[in-house]
Amino acid sequence: MKKYFQIALKEALKYKGRTLPNPAVGAVITKLENGKEIFICKEAHKKAGEKHAEVLAIEKAKKILNIPKKEPLGKYGNFRIYVTLEPCSTYGKTPPCALKISKEKIKEVYFLIWDVNPKNRKGSISIFEKENIKYFCYEEYVKNKKDKLLLEAYKLIDDFIVINKFNKPFFILKAALTLDGYIAKKDFSSKWITSLESRKLVHKLRKTVNAILIGKNTLIYDNPKLTIRHVKTDYQPKALIMINSLKNLDNFEKYYLFRERKKETTILTQNKEIEKIFLDQNIDVIFYKNKNELYQKLFEKQIYSILVEGGSKIFSYFLKEGIIDKVFLFYAPKLFGSGIKFLEGITLNEKLKYVNYKKIKEDFLVEGYLKEIFEVEK
Ligand SMILES: NC(=O)c1ccc[n+]([C@@H]2O[C@H](COP(=O)([O-])OP(=O)(O)OC[C@H]3O[C@@H](n4cnc5c(N)ncnc54)[C@H](OP(=O)(O)O)[C@@H]3O)[C@@H](O)[C@H]2O)c1
């Protein structure tokens, strides 16, 4: 059972971020034959508004097994479906998956966790019980909340949980630090603090978000591309730059984002004059008065998850305001003694939750959440 759940999780992870505001979901179909369980196929939800993982998996299974589209799958054997999340039980842009499973006469449904929306939680049970479908929710059977598979199922949809629980986009802070807590040298240079392997992992992380956010000084000193380059991709996240004044910012053409990625770049500002200057340059702008307005305007642009990549002032502002949901801190075995500190001028009292430590070449990564987002209402 665990093996198939793991396959479904891995498949869903490929599309994390792309499905928002829907959750990333993966499914696996197996066939039970002569006491053996045979893997048939795996699928994942790929984009909001499009078919759900369960429906795609059923369609794929029929294709593989040469079963006519209109015939129920269950007529051709004893099938089991594994899903990373409870199959939906309400009508949205597509009909409920629980109903599809029952119409297809699939005998057994295994899922990792219940729907995290209290309104829909356990909503599939009545559909399954009516048709005598055996259902098994992994979450019910593991008492330990730190169970690896259970945590993976929750982590897969951490963005979806935050969006729905707090009505805000999901914000991840990512920083590369020296052991003494610096993110750049005194002269503001910060390139390659960490190893290539760490940077590859960052590019994987970039694949899971809708946008990457930086502050004005990082634009000036690093002139970044904010693209995914070190891993294979057919997707690039949008770029967001926080600017409230034009101080030290001259000749926009100097900057890669304004020159090469103008259409994918948005300025976030609280200054009406800045808004006008960038709109005149045909650069998209979000003018916001407070963080709640910013959240709603980001949603309007279908930006549901954001990777905050610095620098120090931006990290400090976002942490102080309680905007960050998750952190990825990459520590390199280096000491600068002086320079740009990770955080400046703020007081915090935070302890990471669900912390994970990982060694990457000579670096180590500390990953964790700032909010208790996996506490589901029962
Ligand atoms: N190692 C790493 O992970 C990493 C990552 C990124 C950057 N860096 C380094 O960090 C350094 C830059 O950091 P920094 O702290 O000087 O600048 P920053 O955080 O990149 O940018 C700060 C500037 O953004 C503007 N801004 C707009 N809205 C803001 C808000 N709500 N809160 C704070 N600032 C806002 C402000 O300028 P205006 O008011 O004038 O518009 C502010 O001075 C560079 O050396 C860069 O190389 C390191």
Ligand as a Chemical Component Dictionary entry (heavy atoms), coordinates in Angstrom:
data_LIG
# 
_chem_comp.id                   LIG 
_chem_comp.type                 NON-POLYMER 
_chem_comp.pdbx_formal_charge   0 
_chem_comp.three_letter_code    LIG 
# 
loop_
_chem_comp_atom.comp_id 
_chem_comp_atom.atom_id 
_chem_comp_atom.alt_atom_id 
_chem_comp_atom.type_symbol 
_chem_comp_atom.charge 
_chem_comp_atom.model_Cartn_x 
_chem_comp_atom.model_Cartn_y 
_chem_comp_atom.model_Cartn_z 
_chem_comp_atom.pdbx_ordinal 
LIG N1  N1  N 0  22.187 35.274 0.287  1  
LIG C1  C1  C 0  20.932 35.474 -0.026 2  
LIG O1  O1  O 0  20.078 34.584 0.143  3  
LIG C2  C2  C 0  20.523 36.784 -0.647 4  
LIG C3  C3  C 0  19.304 36.851 -1.327 5  
LIG C4  C4  C 0  18.924 38.071 -1.871 6  
LIG C5  C5  C 0  19.732 39.176 -1.718 7  
LIG N2  N2  N 1  20.908 39.088 -1.074 8  
LIG C6  C6  C 0  21.758 40.252 -0.904 9  
LIG O2  O2  O 0  21.055 41.170 -0.074 10 
LIG C7  C7  C 0  21.522 42.492 -0.363 11 
LIG C8  C8  C 0  20.337 43.410 -0.490 12 
LIG O3  O3  O 0  19.601 43.409 0.713  13 
LIG P1  P1  P 0  18.988 44.743 1.296  14 
LIG O4  O4  O 0  18.445 44.455 2.615  15 
LIG O5  O5  O -1 19.989 45.825 1.142  16 
LIG O6  O6  O 0  17.833 45.092 0.244  17 
LIG P2  P2  P 0  16.518 44.342 -0.271 18 
LIG O7  O7  O 0  15.842 43.690 0.855  19 
LIG O8  O8  O 0  16.848 43.571 -1.480 20 
LIG O9  O9  O 0  15.682 45.608 -0.780 21 
LIG C9  C9  C 0  15.238 46.547 0.170  22 
LIG C10 C10 C 0  14.618 47.730 -0.500 23 
LIG O10 O10 O 0  13.382 47.371 -1.111 24 
LIG C11 C11 C 0  12.487 48.470 -1.033 25 
LIG N3  N3  N 0  11.217 48.033 -0.432 26 
LIG C12 C12 C 0  9.985  48.184 -0.986 27 
LIG N4  N4  N 0  9.046  47.719 -0.188 28 
LIG C13 C13 C 0  9.667  47.259 0.925  29 
LIG C14 C14 C 0  9.180  46.685 2.127  30 
LIG N5  N5  N 0  7.887  46.454 2.350  31 
LIG N6  N6  N 0  10.091 46.346 3.072  32 
LIG C15 C15 C 0  11.414 46.552 2.868  33 
LIG N7  N7  N 0  11.907 47.118 1.746  34 
LIG C16 C16 C 0  11.044 47.470 0.777  35 
LIG C17 C17 C 0  13.157 49.540 -0.199 36 
LIG O11 O11 O 0  13.718 50.504 -1.076 37 
LIG P3  P3  P 0  12.883 51.793 -1.554 38 
LIG O12 O12 O 0  12.036 52.217 -0.405 39 
LIG O13 O13 O 0  13.927 52.789 -1.890 40 
LIG O14 O14 O 0  12.121 51.366 -2.729 41 
LIG C18 C18 C 0  14.279 48.813 0.496  42 
LIG O15 O15 O 0  15.374 49.605 0.765  43 
LIG C19 C19 C 0  22.336 42.386 -1.629 44 
LIG O16 O16 O 0  23.689 42.427 -1.305 45 
LIG C20 C20 C 0  22.009 41.021 -2.172 46 
LIG O17 O17 O 0  23.095 40.480 -2.892 47 
LIG C21 C21 C 0  21.321 37.900 -0.539 48 
# 
loop_
_chem_comp_bond.comp_id 
_chem_comp_bond.atom_id_1 
_chem_comp_bond.atom_id_2 
_chem_comp_bond.value_order 
_chem_comp_bond.pdbx_ordinal 
LIG N1  C1  SING 1  
LIG C1  O1  DOUB 2  
LIG C1  C2  SING 3  
LIG C2  C3  SING 4  
LIG C2  C21 DOUB 5  
LIG C3  C4  DOUB 6  
LIG C4  C5  SING 7  
LIG C5  N2  DOUB 8  
LIG N2  C6  SING 9  
LIG N2  C21 SING 10 
LIG C6  O2  SING 11 
LIG C6  C20 SING 12 
LIG O2  C7  SING 13 
LIG C7  C8  SING 14 
LIG C7  C19 SING 15 
LIG C8  O3  SING 16 
LIG O3  P1  SING 17 
LIG P1  O4  DOUB 18 
LIG P1  O5  SING 19 
LIG P1  O6  SING 20 
LIG O6  P2  SING 21 
LIG P2  O7  DOUB 22 
LIG P2  O8  SING 23 
LIG P2  O9  SING 24 
LIG O9  C9  SING 25 
LIG C9  C10 SING 26 
LIG C10 O10 SING 27 
LIG C10 C18 SING 28 
LIG O10 C11 SING 29 
LIG C11 N3  SING 30 
LIG C11 C17 SING 31 
LIG N3  C12 SING 32 
LIG N3  C16 SING 33 
LIG C12 N4  DOUB 34 
LIG N4  C13 SING 35 
LIG C13 C14 SING 36 
LIG C13 C16 DOUB 37 
LIG C14 N5  SING 38 
LIG C14 N6  DOUB 39 
LIG N6  C15 SING 40 
LIG C15 N7  DOUB 41 
LIG N7  C16 SING 42 
LIG C17 O11 SING 43 
LIG C17 C18 SING 44 
LIG O11 P3  SING 45 
LIG P3  O12 DOUB 46 
LIG P3  O13 SING 47 
LIG P3  O14 SING 48 
LIG C18 O15 SING 49 
LIG C19 O16 SING 50 
LIG C19 C20 SING 51 
LIG C20 O17 SING 52 
# 
